[in-house]
Amino acid sequence: MGYSQFLNMVPEFYLVCILLVVFFMDFFFSRSSEKGHEVMGGVTIGLMIVLPFRIAFLSEPAEAFGGMYIASQAANVMKIIMTVGTVIVLIMAQPWLKNEARKYEGEFYMLVLSTLLGMYIMVSSGNFLLFFLGLEMASVPMACLVAFDKLKKDSAEGGAKYIITATFSSAVMLYGISFIYGSIGTLYFDDVAQRIAFFANFKSQLPMLIMGMVFFFSGLAFKLSLVPFHFWTADTYQGAPTPVTGYLSVVSKGAAAFALMTILVKVFGSLTVYWDYMLYVVIVLSITIANLFAIRQKELKRFMAFSSISQAGYIMLAVIGSSQAGLASLMYYILVYVVANMAVFTVISAVEQSGQRSASGQPLTAMSTYDGFYQTNPKLSFLMTLALFSLAGIPPFAGMFSKFFVFMAAAEQGSFWAYFVVFIALINTVVSLYYYLLIVKAMYIKPCDSPLPTFKSDGSIRLALAVCTAGIVLFGVCSCVYEWLFAASAM
């Protein structure tokens, strides 16, 4: 093995090149100039837009370092989805960077790209050690992003809570990996899977192995905000800058969900009888508890935090199926979730950057701020409604199809408990429709004498909303999208 092995890591190589370009632009351009802001933002977003097309042309799987790095077709598709989500985040962040964080624009881009690089490594890992390194590469810069508005109390508090829980979850995961290595003697995914199948008849090996699997799952469940590992989520989402909250809720969650399914199916497939029931309990708790707490929220970003916990539970339904259809439905759900959730956060960012003030004196992220919003800003209200309907799973939007596919993937498992979990998820879909409609009711029906004044959104906000709305509408009617994901999911 030599340095030429890095040439097989094409997406990561291009992302590192983009990082270097951003670094040198930040070094040479004046941070206070309007032109420097436009050039840096335009070049960064332009290079990121090219990256998914470059990944799409990688027709054959690649390996590096003896199987530690494996870029399968499904992993490359997941990288495209994550990159698209990151591009939307960078576009919708432009007004915030221009108005509030211009002096730290270069740092923001480098932290976002560094986090994305860690996620790339996570989804292409073939070894527990490389997976853990990728996870830490994603988590540490993310903590910096959460605390980016360091002079604001909520941001500093959110960053502190995120880094404490991330450290604890990483320690739990590493503890689990040590149990797996101690019982199996290797960290390579393929070798672990083979030895688990071989040792399945030796009961003395199973307790330590199962304990390691449970600890590993618990550590990754923190990243996904699954109940009961969700306590950090609401405070972190509320405290982080809105673009960072959107990035944390969609891109980070998507990478963790894909990695978790890949490892459970590929590595611990022989132990399905043990982790299936653990997954059933976590899914039911995540969807139900998150829905009940979402109803009580009065702050929009905290509301979206509990919504994301519930959505993570729905994503995990795809893991129950443990099949090609399950992986395809998981990637499709994440793709739809990216555009729908980012549309909501883009509207929230537009309101925050509008320069307006709430007549009631509440923060602009308070749900009461949106009372009568349709009277003065009908276009933003309409786009927000489309996104919320998609998150709730109302036809004919893409969110309905994404829920249908994960329900079908879970039902393919065929057991009574799988059907029971799907039934509970269906009931919770009705509950989620109720609390998503609370926002629609506030915008369209709830009377308000002094709603937010009419304002004009920044061009980058309008572009991000156009991309998200197109995805919400088209992904539900273009069957070729799911067919492409299904073909890429062949293991």
HELIX and SHEET records of a PDB file:
HELIX    1   1 TYR A    3  ASN A    8  5                                   6    
HELIX    2   2 VAL A   10  PHE A   28  1                                  19    
HELIX    3   3 GLU A   34  ALA A   56  1                                  23    
HELIX    4   4 PHE A   65  GLY A   67  5                                   3    
HELIX    5   5 GLN A   73  MET A   92  1                                  20    
HELIX    6   6 GLN A   94  ASN A   99  1                                   6    
HELIX    7   7 ARG A  102  TYR A  104  5                                   3    
HELIX    8   8 GLU A  105  VAL A  123  1                                  19    
HELIX    9   9 PHE A  128  VAL A  146  1                                  19    
HELIX   10  10 LYS A  153  ILE A  184  1                                  32    
HELIX   11  11 PHE A  189  PHE A  199  1                                  11    
HELIX   12  12 LEU A  206  LEU A  224  1                                  19    
HELIX   13  13 THR A  233  GLY A  239  1                                   7    
HELIX   14  14 THR A  242  TYR A  247  1                                   6    
HELIX   15  15 LEU A  248  SER A  252  3                                   5    
HELIX   16  16 LYS A  253  LYS A  266  1                                  14    
HELIX   17  17 GLY A  269  LEU A  271  5                                   3    
HELIX   18  18 THR A  272  ILE A  295  1                                  24    
HELIX   19  19 LEU A  300  GLY A  321  1                                  22    
HELIX   20  20 GLN A  324  GLU A  352  1                                  29    
HELIX   21  21 MET A  367  TYR A  370  5                                   4    
HELIX   22  22 PHE A  373  THR A  376  1                                   4    
HELIX   23  23 PRO A  378  ALA A  392  1                                  15    
HELIX   24  24 ALA A  398  ALA A  411  1                                  14    
HELIX   25  25 PHE A  416  TYR A  444  1                                  29    
HELIX   26  26 GLY A  459  LEU A  474  1                                  16    
HELIX   27  27 SER A  479  ALA A  488  1                                  10    
SHEET    1   A 2 ALA A  62  ALA A  64  0                                        
SHEET    2   A 2 TYR A  69  ALA A  71 -1                                        
END                                                                             
